Structure formats: structure tokens, C-alpha cells
Amino acid sequence: MPVWVAITISAAFLQNIRSVLQKHLKGAMGTTGATFVRFAFGVPFAVFYLFVYLWLAGKSLPSLSLAFGVWVVVAALSQIFAQALLVHMFSFRNFAVGTAYSRTEPAQAAIFAFIVLGETISAAAVAAIVISVIGVMLISVARTAFSLRTLITSTFSRTALLGLASGALFGVSANGYRSASLALAPGLAEPDFILQASFTLVVAIAFQTVIMAIWIALREPQEFGNIARAWKPSLATGFVGATASFGWFMAMTLQKAAIVKALAQIEMLFTFASSVFIFKEKINRLEIAGCGLIVAGILVLLLG
């Protein structure tokens, strides 16, 4: 099994746990606060991973470049805005349509990489992305009154457009982080995906923490009190979130962002496994069909 595949699957599993922890935090603070702790409480762990690796490997910090700085800022801001759009969609009654279209992230990441970065992917990878994206979109509307026909006819609705915008920004973010990490390679004696990923993570997560802290201070200062009172679950969220992000950054340093994001759809399978085996929930036919398509997409991706 390629290293990037094992890392991506591990990161997807951890992200599922992080999502559960963030949902738990929603009872103690607002959406902004729950999003903020993912970054702020993850900083110490990101720094820890970086300096432990430097110590164990006997290496020093990489040299910075303008390209690195630009891509980190683009990626970090794109991720924040993408998340904001996703949260905003929840205020609409038919938010399921928007959520479904936000899941087009892998396809949009591939398009961005092709147009802006000149990256190409194989026909098998394109097929895998399309299959898995359809599977995730089906799951997104499986528990609503929306049918597949409605999903298609709603392509130009406001929520669908917001979802597409969110997916596009997530795609830009993924490619931005990959580009930032790769921009560090010329300043190293030899490429080191662990060092490149960990350093990129520290800079990105610290930048996002500062940006979100300023936003909360200006718009929702009461959230700081809620965060302080819920510091224990926030710390757990930061740990899992930073570890998952470290995994994503390593995988995207080794492999193209669109392909990593396509495999990352396996997170939905972990979510359903938790629902069925832990919470004893039943899943319907559309969800089963969606899971089947995700599995098929992953198999095409890995065997293609």
C-alpha cells in the first residue's frame, strides 16, 4: 500500500472523530467558537510534531520563499471562507442541496489544479472522482425530501451555488496547501514530505488562529468565555484536528490534492459505521447506494 494511501485513510478516520467532537462543542459554544478551537487548540500540537521531528531527524527549519507565503495565505483563507459558506447554508431550508454540491470538492480541486497549476490526472482517477462524488452527493440528500431529480434540477438554486462555491474554495485550499508544501523543497538538501508538511501546517494553523481570533474579538467576544469554560473538550478537538491535518498535509505533499480528496471520501464510510454499530441507527437505500459508489470510486482510484 502506498504511504499516501495509508496516511489519507488515517487522516479521514481522525477527521471523523474531530467532527464528532466539534458537534459536542456546539452545545457549549457557537459555530464560530467550535471552528476556532479546531485551529487555536491545534497549534501546540502542530508545533510539537514539527520540533519533535526536527530533533529526531537532526534537521533544521526550511528556508521560506515568496511562493510558500502566498500559497499558505491563499489556502488558509480559502479554507476559512469555504467553512463559513458551509455554515451559512445551514440557515436555508433546503441546505441539503448545498451540502451535496459542496461535496464536489475533489472534482473542483482537479479542475483548479489543471487550469492554474498545469497538473493532469489519469482517466481512471477522473472516473474515480466522479463516481465517489456522486456517491457522497446521494448520501447528502438521502434523509431529506429531495430526490435525485430534484438535486439535478436545483443546480442553479442559491443553495446549490453556495455549495459549489464552498466546494471550489475547499478545492483551492487543498491545492494551495500542496503548492505551499512543495515550494519548500528547493530550500532543502533533499525533499522531506514530513518536514514540509509539518512546517506548512504550523504556519497555516497559526495564521488561521490569528485571523479567527481577530474576527471573534470584533464580532463575538463572548465566545472566548465559552471556549475557556470548555477547554478540556476543546483541547481534545485541537489534538485530533491537528493530527488529522498533519496527515492531510503529508498525503497532499506526496500525491495530487484531487486524488487525496477523492480517497478522503472514505470518511463517509467511517461515519456510517459509527451510526450503525455504535448508535444502532438504520440507513436507507440511497445511503447504501451512496456508500457503494464511494467504495467503487475508491477501488477504481486504487486499482486504476
Buried (B, 14 or more C-beta within 10 A) or exposed (E): EEEBBEBBBBBBBBBBBBBBBBEBBEEBBBBBBBBBBBBBBBBEBBBBBBEEBBEEEEBEEBEBBEBBBBBBBBBBBBBBBBBBBBBBBEEBEBBBBBBBBBBBBBBBBBBBBEEEBEBEBEEEBBBBBBBBBBBBBBBBBBEBEBEEEBBEEBEEBEBBBBBBBBBBBBBBBBBBBBBBBBBBBEEBEEBBBBBBBBBBBBBBBBBBBBBBBEBBEEEBEEBBEBBEEBEEBBBBBBBBBBBBBBBBBBBBBBBBBBBBBBBBBBBBBBBBEBBEEEEEEEBEEBBBBBBEBBBBBBEBBEEE
